[in-house]
Amino acid sequence: MLDQWLGVFVPAGTPPPIIARLNAEIGKALADPAIRGSFLQQAQEPIGGSAAQFSGLVHADSAKYERLVKELNIKAN
């Protein structure tokens, strides 16, 4: 199964209070019925979560696809 996800990235070294504020505001936006409805109409489920959860997802997916590229011997053109 292949999941698609969307997320927001910030530059390395962004102060934690700024990351927390962005995450809180994005969480509020995802809870807004109009925004949530727009995502759902596009067959996308708005989930939200913490910056640490998103970081874990990104790192896990990167490791998974790195392993697959090696196992399947996929080469760049």
Secondary structure, 3 states (H helix, E strand, C coil): CCCCCCCCCCCCCCCHHHHHHHHHHHHHHHHCHHHHHHHHHCCCCCCCCCHHHHHHHHHHHHHHHHHHHHHCCCCCC
